[in-house]
Amino acid sequence: MTSLFTVRPLGPAIGAEVLALDLSEAHLQETLASMEAALVQHETLVLHVPELTPAQHLAIAEHFGEPEVHTFFPNLGPGFEQITIIDSKLGDRADMWHHDESFLPSPPIVTMTQAKILPPCGGDTCWISMTTAYDALSGRMKQYLDGLQAWHDMNRPITAALRQNVVNHARYLEIVQMNRRHLHPMVITHPVTGRKALYVSPTYTTHIEGLSNAESDAILAQLHAHCQQIQFGFRHRWTLGDMVLWDNRSVLHNAILDYQPHQRRMQRASVFARGPWHA
């Protein structure tokens, strides 16, 4: 417990709930500093903030870094361009394990999403602690991965979306022509905690640099299966107004698509680091 709110762990590896949170202006900066410390410790935080305003959402984002104006998704408009709208009625979905925008040279370090419209059932989101998953690897596997890099490519999920008729061909070509791909270490070090985390996902990671296709596919398949073990994860059943923050450097997430034809609408802010995004 702190003097500003109470933190209740929700899982042994990842996840905590923030209770009795006061976001009033008088103590806001102190509250946000304590919230940042709790996020670093638990990697994912659940806030129950149904009265949260867009201005408060943006203020929380600005505490962590530079809020992103997203390239693909719509937003709340003038003054709140950094608050992205993700609405299933618009065809938006994130039902795959991924780090947000890992295909960028410097991906977001924190993402924060608030539930605005929820289906009558379903629509949970799951997170995986990639630090805990890394810790559970054998010493020999850690040694093998040390120094390896892998490609993260936006073209992989957009190609899948085209095949599933989620996007049309014109949209597919528009995104492919952006050529959004980047080479990242397979293991990164968190700049605050110093903990190591796996930095791969089945959504964006396409190939390990320097390995044959067969070797790369085998290693990535083994790592993806390893990371998705239930003991590394946390699942949240949303209540209207909940906001969840997660450390995008060390956490994968997956928004479960089990609620169609009902609507699910979220408001999200992603934050870029003001310095190096990993150590």
C-alpha positions as CSV (number, residue, x, y, z in Angstrom):
1,M,0.0,0.0,0.0
2,T,1.0,3.6,-0.6
3,S,-0.5,6.8,0.7
4,L,-2.0,7.4,-2.7
5,F,-3.6,4.0,-3.6
6,T,-3.5,0.3,-2.9
7,V,-1.9,-2.2,-5.2
8,R,-3.3,-5.8,-5.1
9,P,-1.4,-8.4,-7.1
10,L,-3.6,-10.4,-9.5
11,G,-1.1,-13.1,-10.5
12,P,2.2,-14.5,-9.4
13,A,4.1,-13.5,-12.5
14,I,2.2,-10.4,-13.9
15,G,-0.7,-8.1,-13.2
16,A,-2.0,-6.0,-10.3
17,E,-5.1,-4.0,-9.5
18,V,-5.0,-0.4,-8.3
19,L,-7.6,0.4,-5.7
20,A,-8.7,3.7,-4.2
21,L,-6.9,5.7,-6.9
22,D,-7.1,9.5,-6.6
23,L,-6.3,11.3,-9.9
24,S,-7.2,14.8,-8.6
25,E,-4.9,17.5,-9.7
26,A,-3.5,18.2,-6.2
27,H,-1.6,15.0,-6.0
28,L,-1.5,13.9,-9.7
29,Q,2.3,14.0,-10.2
30,E,3.0,12.0,-7.0
31,T,0.3,9.6,-7.9
32,L,1.7,9.0,-11.4
33,A,5.2,8.5,-10.1
34,S,3.9,5.8,-7.7
35,M,1.9,4.3,-10.5
36,E,5.0,4.1,-12.7
37,A,6.8,2.2,-9.9
38,A,3.9,-0.2,-9.6
39,L,3.8,-0.8,-13.4
40,V,7.6,-1.5,-13.5
41,Q,7.1,-4.1,-10.7
42,H,3.9,-5.8,-12.0
43,E,4.2,-5.1,-15.7
44,T,0.4,-4.8,-16.1
45,L,-1.9,-2.5,-14.0
46,V,-5.7,-2.5,-13.9
47,L,-7.3,0.8,-13.0
48,H,-11.1,1.1,-12.3
49,V,-11.6,4.7,-13.6
50,P,-15.1,5.0,-15.2
51,E,-15.0,8.8,-14.8
52,L,-11.6,9.2,-16.5
53,T,-11.7,12.1,-19.0
54,P,-9.7,12.2,-22.2
55,A,-7.6,14.9,-20.6
56,Q,-6.7,12.7,-17.7
57,H,-6.0,9.8,-20.1
58,L,-3.6,12.0,-22.0
59,A,-2.0,13.3,-18.8
60,I,-1.2,9.8,-17.7
61,A,0.3,9.0,-21.1
62,E,2.5,12.2,-21.0
63,H,3.9,11.2,-17.7
64,F,5.5,8.1,-19.3
65,G,6.8,9.6,-22.4
66,E,5.7,11.0,-25.8
67,P,2.1,9.9,-26.7
68,E,1.8,8.6,-30.2
69,V,-0.5,9.8,-32.9
70,H,-1.3,6.5,-34.5
71,T,-0.8,6.0,-38.2
72,F,-3.6,3.6,-38.8
73,F,-6.4,4.0,-36.3
74,P,-8.9,6.9,-35.9
75,N,-8.6,9.2,-32.8
76,L,-10.7,11.5,-30.7
77,G,-9.9,14.5,-32.8
78,P,-8.5,18.0,-32.2
79,G,-6.6,18.2,-28.9
80,F,-6.8,14.5,-28.3
81,E,-5.2,13.1,-31.5
82,Q,-3.1,10.8,-29.2
83,I,-6.2,9.0,-27.9
84,T,-6.8,6.2,-30.4
85,I,-10.2,4.6,-31.0
86,I,-10.2,0.8,-31.5
87,D,-13.7,-0.3,-32.4
88,S,-14.7,-3.7,-33.6
89,K,-17.5,-2.2,-35.6
90,L,-14.8,-0.5,-37.7
91,G,-13.1,-3.8,-38.2
92,D,-10.3,-3.1,-35.8
93,R,-9.0,-6.1,-33.9
94,A,-5.9,-7.3,-32.0
95,D,-6.6,-11.0,-31.5
96,M,-3.0,-12.2,-31.7
97,W,0.0,-12.3,-29.4
98,H,2.1,-9.2,-30.0
99,H,4.1,-6.3,-28.7
100,D,2.5,-3.1,-30.0
101,E,4.3,-1.9,-33.2
102,S,7.5,-3.9,-32.7
103,F,8.1,-3.3,-36.4
104,L,9.2,0.3,-35.5
105,P,12.8,1.2,-34.8
106,S,11.7,2.4,-31.3
107,P,8.4,0.8,-30.4
108,P,6.1,2.2,-27.7
109,I,7.2,1.5,-24.2
110,V,3.8,1.7,-22.5
111,T,0.3,1.2,-23.7
112,M,-2.9,2.2,-21.8
113,T,-6.4,1.1,-23.0
114,Q,-9.8,2.0,-21.5
115,A,-13.0,0.1,-22.1
116,K,-15.8,2.3,-23.5
117,I,-18.2,-0.2,-25.0
118,L,-18.2,-3.9,-24.0
119,P,-20.0,-6.9,-25.4
120,P,-22.4,-8.7,-23.0
121,C,-19.8,-11.4,-22.5
122,G,-16.4,-12.2,-23.8
123,G,-13.8,-9.7,-25.0
124,D,-11.2,-10.4,-22.4
125,T,-7.5,-9.4,-22.9
126,C,-4.6,-11.6,-22.0
127,W,-1.0,-10.6,-21.2
128,I,2.3,-12.6,-21.0
129,S,5.3,-11.6,-18.9
130,M,8.2,-12.0,-21.3
131,T,10.6,-11.4,-18.4
132,T,9.2,-14.4,-16.5
133,A,9.3,-16.4,-19.7
134,Y,12.9,-15.5,-20.2
135,D,13.8,-16.4,-16.6
136,A,12.3,-19.9,-17.1
137,L,14.5,-20.7,-20.1
138,S,17.4,-23.1,-19.6
139,G,20.9,-21.6,-19.2
140,R,21.9,-23.1,-22.5
141,M,19.0,-21.5,-24.4
142,K,19.7,-18.2,-22.8
143,Q,23.3,-18.5,-23.9
144,Y,22.2,-19.4,-27.5
145,L,19.9,-16.4,-27.8
146,D,22.5,-14.0,-26.5
147,G,23.4,-11.6,-29.3
148,L,20.8,-12.9,-31.8
149,Q,18.5,-10.5,-33.6
150,A,15.2,-11.1,-35.3
151,W,13.1,-9.2,-37.9
152,H,9.7,-7.7,-36.9
153,D,7.5,-7.0,-40.0
154,M,4.1,-5.3,-40.3
155,N,3.5,-7.2,-43.6
156,R,2.9,-10.5,-41.8
157,P,-0.4,-9.6,-40.0
158,I,-1.7,-7.4,-42.8
159,T,-1.2,-10.3,-45.3
160,A,-3.2,-12.5,-42.9
161,A,-5.8,-9.8,-42.6
162,L,-6.1,-9.7,-46.4
163,R,-6.6,-13.5,-46.6
164,Q,-9.3,-13.3,-44.0
165,N,-11.1,-10.4,-45.8
166,V,-10.5,-8.1,-42.8
167,V,-8.9,-5.5,-45.1
168,N,-9.3,-4.9,-48.8
169,H,-6.6,-5.0,-51.4
170,A,-6.1,-1.2,-51.6
171,R,-5.6,-1.0,-47.8
172,Y,-3.2,-4.0,-48.0
173,L,-1.1,-2.3,-50.7
174,E,-1.0,1.0,-48.8
175,I,0.4,-0.7,-45.7
176,V,2.8,-3.0,-47.5
177,Q,4.3,0.0,-49.3
178,M,5.2,1.6,-46.0
179,N,7.8,-1.2,-45.6
180,R,7.5,-1.1,-41.8
181,R,10.0,-3.7,-40.6
182,H,13.0,-3.6,-38.2
183,L,15.7,-5.8,-36.7
184,H,15.6,-6.1,-32.9
185,P,17.6,-8.1,-30.3
186,M,15.7,-11.3,-29.3
187,V,16.5,-10.5,-25.7
188,I,16.3,-7.0,-24.4
189,T,17.2,-5.5,-21.0
190,H,14.7,-3.4,-19.2
191,P,16.2,0.1,-18.7
192,V,14.7,0.5,-15.2
193,T,14.8,-3.0,-13.6
194,G,17.7,-4.5,-15.5
195,R,15.7,-7.6,-16.1
196,K,16.0,-9.4,-19.4
197,A,13.0,-10.1,-21.5
198,L,12.3,-12.1,-24.7
199,Y,11.4,-9.8,-27.5
200,V,9.6,-11.9,-30.1
201,S,6.0,-12.5,-31.1
202,P,4.2,-14.9,-33.4
203,T,2.5,-11.8,-35.0
204,Y,5.4,-9.7,-36.1
205,T,8.6,-11.7,-35.7
206,T,9.4,-13.3,-39.1
207,H,13.0,-14.5,-39.1
208,I,16.1,-14.8,-37.0
209,E,19.0,-13.0,-38.7
210,G,21.7,-15.3,-39.8
211,L,19.8,-18.6,-39.5
212,S,18.4,-20.7,-42.2
213,N,14.6,-20.7,-42.6
214,A,14.3,-24.1,-41.1
215,E,16.5,-23.2,-38.1
216,S,14.7,-19.9,-37.6
217,D,11.2,-21.4,-37.8
218,A,12.1,-24.1,-35.3
219,I,13.6,-21.8,-32.7
220,L,10.8,-19.3,-33.0
221,A,8.1,-22.0,-32.7
222,Q,9.8,-23.3,-29.6
223,L,10.0,-19.9,-28.0
224,H,6.3,-19.0,-28.9
225,A,5.1,-22.3,-27.3
226,H,7.3,-21.7,-24.3
227,C,6.0,-18.1,-23.7
228,Q,2.3,-19.1,-24.0
229,Q,2.4,-21.4,-21.0
230,I,-0.4,-20.4,-18.6
231,Q,1.9,-19.7,-15.6
232,F,3.5,-16.7,-17.4
233,G,0.2,-14.9,-18.1
234,F,-2.7,-12.9,-16.8
235,R,-6.2,-12.5,-18.1
236,H,-8.5,-9.6,-17.5
237,R,-12.3,-9.6,-17.7
238,W,-13.2,-6.0,-18.5
239,T,-15.7,-3.8,-16.6
240,L,-16.9,-0.7,-18.3
241,G,-14.4,2.2,-17.6
242,D,-11.5,-0.1,-16.7
243,M,-8.1,1.1,-18.0
244,V,-5.2,-1.3,-18.2
245,L,-1.6,-0.1,-18.6
246,W,1.1,-2.5,-19.6
247,D,4.9,-2.3,-20.2
248,N,5.1,-2.9,-24.0
249,R,8.9,-3.7,-23.7
250,S,8.4,-6.8,-21.6
251,V,4.7,-7.9,-22.2
252,L,2.8,-9.5,-25.0
253,H,-0.9,-9.1,-25.2
254,N,-3.9,-10.6,-27.1
255,A,-7.4,-9.3,-27.2
256,I,-9.7,-12.4,-27.4
257,L,-12.1,-12.2,-30.4
258,D,-15.0,-14.3,-29.0
259,Y,-17.8,-11.7,-28.8
260,Q,-19.0,-11.2,-32.4
261,P,-21.5,-9.8,-33.6
262,H,-21.4,-7.6,-30.5
263,Q,-19.4,-4.3,-30.3
264,R,-16.2,-3.7,-28.4
265,R,-14.8,-0.2,-28.3
266,M,-11.6,0.9,-26.6
267,Q,-9.7,4.1,-26.3
268,R,-5.9,3.7,-26.3
269,A,-2.8,5.7,-25.9
270,S,0.7,4.4,-26.7
271,V,3.8,6.1,-25.4
272,F,7.3,6.4,-27.0
273,A,10.4,6.7,-24.8
274,R,12.0,10.1,-24.5
275,G,15.4,8.3,-24.6
276,P,16.5,4.8,-25.5
277,W,13.6,2.3,-25.3
278,H,15.7,-0.5,-23.9
279,A,19.1,-0.8,-22.2
